[in-house]
């Protein structure tokens, strides 16, 4: 572990668990320590909160099929890299 608790990449990978309240105590402490030192990650967390608020009521049937296919394709490509 570094002096910041974790690096920015680790924080990004854990942001969903943090927002859902499912991080363990040690990981949460490290996450919050990093947030206290990193303005970029604080901004990222706020963007994720706003995104969740904006999309929280979307249902799969609300998204046009071609857009959904495009999102799935982009996600598959991202996971390969």
GUKOLTOR-340560 format. One record per residue (C-alpha): residue number from 1; x, y, z. Coordinates in Angstrom, 2 decimals. Layout:
node num->NUM; east->X; north->Y; up->Z
...
This chain:
node num->1; east->0.00; north->0.00; up->0.00
node num->2; east->1.26; north->3.47; up->-0.81
node num->3; east->1.05; north->6.61; up->1.32
node num->4; east->-2.20; north->7.53; up->-0.46
node num->5; east->-3.93; north->4.31; up->0.60
node num->6; east->-4.27; north->3.16; up->-3.03
node num->7; east->-3.51; north->4.49; up->-6.47
node num->8; east->-6.01; north->6.18; up->-8.80
node num->9; east->-6.52; north->3.04; up->-10.92
node num->10; east->-7.43; north->1.00; up->-7.85
node num->11; east->-9.90; north->3.67; up->-6.75
node num->12; east->-11.60; north->3.68; up->-10.17
node num->13; east->-12.01; north->-0.10; up->-10.02
node num->14; east->-13.63; north->0.12; up->-6.57
node num->15; east->-15.89; north->3.15; up->-7.04
node num->16; east->-19.06; north->1.12; up->-7.66
node num->17; east->-18.52; north->-0.97; up->-4.54
node num->18; east->-17.83; north->2.23; up->-2.58
node num->19; east->-21.05; north->3.85; up->-3.79
node num->20; east->-23.03; north->0.69; up->-3.04
node num->21; east->-21.54; north->0.42; up->0.44
node num->22; east->-20.05; north->-3.03; up->-0.14
node num->23; east->-16.35; north->-2.28; up->0.40
node num->24; east->-14.73; north->-3.85; up->3.43
node num->25; east->-13.59; north->-1.58; up->6.24
node num->26; east->-9.90; north->-1.54; up->5.26
node num->27; east->-10.56; north->-0.93; up->1.57
node num->28; east->-13.06; north->1.82; up->2.43
node num->29; east->-10.53; north->3.50; up->4.72
node num->30; east->-7.87; north->3.37; up->1.99
node num->31; east->-10.40; north->4.66; up->-0.58
node num->32; east->-11.34; north->7.60; up->1.64
node num->33; east->-7.69; north->8.31; up->2.47
node num->34; east->-6.95; north->8.56; up->-1.25
node num->35; east->-9.97; north->10.83; up->-1.78
node num->36; east->-8.65; north->13.14; up->0.91
node num->37; east->-5.42; north->13.60; up->-1.04
node num->38; east->-6.53; north->13.43; up->-4.68
node num->39; east->-8.74; north->16.12; up->-6.18
node num->40; east->-8.99; north->14.28; up->-9.50
node num->41; east->-10.47; north->11.22; up->-7.82
node num->42; east->-12.85; north->13.37; up->-5.79
node num->43; east->-14.07; north->14.85; up->-9.09
node num->44; east->-14.39; north->11.37; up->-10.58
node num->45; east->-16.44; north->10.18; up->-7.60
node num->46; east->-18.78; north->13.17; up->-7.93
node num->47; east->-19.19; north->12.49; up->-11.67
node num->48; east->-20.07; north->8.88; up->-10.91
node num->49; east->-22.62; north->9.95; up->-8.31
node num->50; east->-24.25; north->12.31; up->-10.83
node num->51; east->-24.22; north->9.62; up->-13.53
node num->52; east->-25.93; north->7.18; up->-11.19
node num->53; east->-28.57; north->9.78; up->-10.33
node num->54; east->-29.18; north->10.57; up->-13.99
node num->55; east->-29.35; north->6.97; up->-15.14
node num->56; east->-30.74; north->5.33; up->-12.03
node num->57; east->-34.28; north->5.26; up->-13.40
node num->58; east->-33.37; north->3.97; up->-16.85
node num->59; east->-34.66; north->0.55; up->-17.77
node num->60; east->-33.21; north->-1.58; up->-20.57
node num->61; east->-36.35; north->-1.03; up->-22.62
node num->62; east->-35.81; north->2.76; up->-22.38
node num->63; east->-32.56; north->2.48; up->-24.33
node num->64; east->-32.86; north->2.14; up->-28.12
node num->65; east->-31.68; north->-1.31; up->-29.29
node num->66; east->-28.94; north->0.12; up->-31.54
node num->67; east->-27.56; north->2.19; up->-28.65
node num->68; east->-27.62; north->-0.82; up->-26.34
node num->69; east->-25.74; north->-2.89; up->-28.93
node num->70; east->-23.21; north->-0.09; up->-29.29
node num->71; east->-22.68; north->0.09; up->-25.51
node num->72; east->-22.23; north->-3.68; up->-25.27
node num->73; east->-19.73; north->-3.68; up->-28.13
node num->74; east->-17.74; north->-0.83; up->-26.58
node num->75; east->-17.69; north->-2.62; up->-23.24
node num->76; east->-16.49; north->-5.88; up->-24.82
node num->77; east->-13.68; north->-4.03; up->-26.62
node num->78; east->-12.71; north->-2.21; up->-23.42
node num->79; east->-12.53; north->-5.48; up->-21.48
node num->80; east->-10.17; north->-6.95; up->-24.12
node num->81; east->-7.64; north->-4.13; up->-23.68
